[in-house]
Amino acid sequence: MNEELWAKCVAYHGHHCPGLAIGVRASLEIIKALPIDFEAGDEIVCVAENESCSVDGIRVVLGCTGEKGNLFFIKGGNQAFSVFNQTTGKSIRLVLKDLPEMERDQKEAFLLNEPDASKLFEFMKPHFELPQKS
């Protein structure tokens, strides 16, 4: 885990916790899977199925916010994130898997450092499309 990025996320969120780690790790996996090129100006939209600590990780790492109009919520009750790269037309949905029981700090470390992301998330296509930009 990039310690500088994690520190930036913790500072934004106000504390460290497994929920924040979910959003940070999901964001990093999304960047790799799509891929996203922020320097080239890729336009990203995220639809989160929860309003939990994890979304602050999305805000910091992916730069998606309600104020910019590229972060939306649906009441799915899942730790799931559908991300659309409107520049390339690619999209992905990550859903957090059931994790083994562990202490809070141990879970946070597991989420941030597990080398095999498939142990953490299911990777799939979103079950909806975004409206075309006008």
TABELCOR-V988618 format. One record per run of one state. SS is the DSSP state (hx for helix, st for strand, lp for the rest). FROM is the first residue (numbers start at 0). LEN is the number of residues. If there is no record, write none. Layout:
# TABELCOR-V988618
SS,FROM,LEN
SS,FROM,LEN
This chain:
# TABELCOR-V988618
lp,0,2
hx,2,11
lp,13,4
hx,17,17
lp,34,9
st,43,5
lp,48,5
hx,53,9
lp,62,8
st,70,3
lp,73,6
st,79,6
lp,85,5
st,90,6
lp,96,7
hx,103,10
lp,113,3
hx,116,3
lp,119,1
st,120,4
lp,124,10
